[in-house]
Amino acid sequence: MNREHLRILLPVLSLGILLAAVFYMQPRAMSYFGLNLLFNLAVPVALATIAQMMILMVNDIDLSIGSFVSFCACVTATFVQTDPVIGYGILFAAILVYAAMGAIIYARGLPAIVVTLGMSFFWSGMAVLVLPSPGGSAPDWLRALMTAKTPILPVAIIAPIVIAVVMHYFVKRSSLGVLLRGVGGNERAVARSGWSVTGLKAFAYGVAALFCVLSGMALVGLATSADANIALRYTLLSIAGVILGGGEFTGGRVSPIGAVIGALTLTLAASFLSFLHLSPDWQIGAQGAILIIVLAVRLVFTRREALV
Amino acid sequence: MVENQNMIGTREVPIITLAQAGVSFGPVKALDGADLVIMPGECVGVVGHNGAGKSTLVNVINGRLSPTSGTVSYDGAPGVADFRNSHRARSSGVRSVFQELSLCPNLTVLENYRIPYRNMPKAGWRKNAASAVRASLDAVFPDNGIDPYSVVADLPIADRQMVEIAIAFSRRDIDARLVILDEPTSSLDGAIADQLLAYIKTFCANGGAIIFISHMMGEIFDVASRIVVMKDGRIIENDDASNFTRDGLVDAMGHVVPDTQDVANILEKREFGPEVLRMENGLNARKGEVVGLAGLAGHGQAEVLAQCFLERTSDWSASRAPAVVFVAGDRSRDGVMPLWSIMRNLSLQTLVEFSRTFLVDRKAERGIARTWHEKIGIKTDDLDNPILSLSGGNQQKVLFSRALASSAPIVIMDDPMRGVDVSTKKEVYRMIRSEAENGRTFLWYSTETDEILECDRVFVFRDGEIAAELKGEQITEENMLRASFEMQEAGQ
């Protein structure tokens, strides 16, 4: 398990360093309220990152996460608020569509990158149909949940921990999680043992969709309204989060704890750059630079491993 | 065979019975009328040359392939030929260890135990899996020191193979009764291989059965109680191991009657030029020589060819005077550009060589294509047709022309005649001959004996190394088989 530990060490270190830098520059962030502000937008990002992780785990990649989360947010801000039955029905149907997409991608041997890219336009279109102009409102319970004043630690800290622990047990410890990672590691071995790879992939896509739905809902709970473009950048953020957290594009090597930490790091990097009084024009570039530095450090580590 | 059938009445039911089982892929018969009965307690050694049908036989037994004729029955149940054989095989305790590793490298050892275990109890499974794998590893390979919690990718290759074998013998809800081992010792050293052979003997003594495929004669004779010899998709010998000798086995595996006329052509004495190629492992070739690389498939020939090619070419730019050219055997993977026309496919290799400027010399390109169209007889009226409009044999001709059109003095061929019809083969042989006489050197890896017989000199590969060098009249199928199969005692 040595390599596994090493894998998780880097994301933990990068989050720690970034957090220390933020606290150094703005000591007042080191409070209940400060932490909540720093991290509350990380909750939907973490959920979307977990969704992307489920897809990367089975050797595919999902380019439609951003638009799908936006679509879910739009449905949450409209139908779930006004007509809960129809609203949840739509979200449930969307999950089934996702699962079917996973099954078709495997059964027909289609490249996931193309199918999901195509689907991203579909979801964007659906989102605009549901909510043509920014607006809508969050269901009260959702608003209450996302802004709850929990004792000791704020929701923004508790939620990522819960997500990470639950997914760690599901993906890394459960026997179903082993099969799902097996699909990423050696699809043929899994198929030879008589498992339905189509079914397993559909399941992985379904779970991913569930997390996208949760991500969209969390986003509406925080923002109180939605917009068809609200989460478009999540596609790239989620991929970056998984990779930053020690995951890999192929081979079923993913870490849920790492992915959540990766999502937190990415969100924090944005705040850190604001604290530096960096002009917003430069922030995206600087965020990219942070990503490159972390990945370069990891490359050095993995090269070293390969040599040993 | 006959004595086995007699036993049915007296001993337990056979684990598996193949009755006239055959598998055909279109006109190709991969397995033809195979009769095989395996009783509990038997260890059946299966030997045969490349393409003899060993893997097809194994896949029929473990249910991955359904026979297209005849029947397979498990545990004496009535034989049926439908698509649920893999389920039946599993529930009668048939397990397989494949030649290429089939573990998931990203999972731990104990997690890999989970993959083939269909109905695993969920509660506390990690602990149970760890102890089951541990127990099996210790039973098969005492003192192995493999940690069930380590990730497979971190283990050396020998340990991975040990893990895979141990998982096949491990305790599950359905006990292992027939374990198919396909070249199980290929990555194990002698002492470890001996442990496996010893375990196989105890396993059989306790009523289990083994199908053991190996190229190591010593191992076969050490463990097998019965030996099945396969050739061209048929079971040609099936008898007690004590009735075979090593030489007899080699004789049984191959007796292609050489086409006397062809052989006469080859054997005429030819003078070769100076040595143009020498590799670290001893492979060498002289100017104008056709050098064959023989041996069982997957024993390092393709790797040597790739190394030879990559050492002599640049990663960065194409040269106007290339030292080597490559003819791919796996057309779809590393040969054909499927969307391009025949002409473009043909001229790909020589674009730089025949263009004087930065731009492609269209006229020269068309000229080359026309020349080779005539010379090698590609069956098409229009070279601008897409390459996929050609038959497999003609596509291969295009790939040959692509390489031969270049001025490179060395041509490397990686089993190029796979799936090519006989008449095309003959034409290409002739072409290779005449090119060799003009001073070109060929390195030719082939899995087919009659192609190797066309060569001037042959290197037989085994386990990634050269096992023998054959010259002139020594190039016979028998000598090749002898060198491909390890003749020594097991573990030496």
Contacts between the chains, C-beta under 8 A, distances in Angstrom:
chain1	res1	chain2	res2	distance
A	1	B	108	7.8
A	1	B	149	6.2
A	1	B	150	7.2
A	1	B	151	7.1
A	2	B	154	7.5
A	3	B	151	6.3
A	3	B	153	7.8
A	3	B	154	5.9
A	4	B	151	6.7
A	173	B	126	7.2
A	175	B	114	5.5
A	175	B	120	6.1
A	175	B	122	5.9
A	175	B	125	5.3
A	178	B	107	6.3
A	178	B	111	4.6
A	178	B	114	4.7
A	178	B	115	7.3
A	179	B	114	7.1
A	179	B	115	6.9
A	181	B	104	7.2
A	181	B	106	6.0
A	181	B	107	6.1
A	181	B	111	7.7
A	182	B	104	4.5
A	182	B	107	6.1
A	182	B	111	7.6
A	182	B	112	7.9
A	182	B	114	7.9
A	182	B	115	5.1
A	184	B	106	6.5
A	185	B	104	3.2
A	185	B	105	5.6
A	185	B	106	3.9
A	185	B	107	5.8
A	186	B	102	6.4
A	186	B	103	6.6
A	186	B	104	4.3
A	186	B	105	6.8
A	188	B	102	6.5
A	189	B	102	4.2
A	189	B	103	6.5
A	189	B	104	5.8
A	189	B	115	6.0
A	190	B	104	7.4
A	190	B	115	5.9
A	192	B	64	7.1
A	192	B	96	8.0
A	192	B	98	7.9
A	192	B	102	6.4
A	193	B	115	5.2
A	193	B	116	4.1
A	193	B	118	7.3
A	194	B	86	6.1
A	194	B	87	6.9
A	194	B	90	6.2
A	194	B	118	6.3
A	195	B	115	7.7
A	195	B	118	7.9
A	251	B	105	7.0
A	251	B	106	5.3
A	252	B	104	7.0
A	252	B	106	4.4
A	252	B	107	7.7
A	253	B	106	4.9
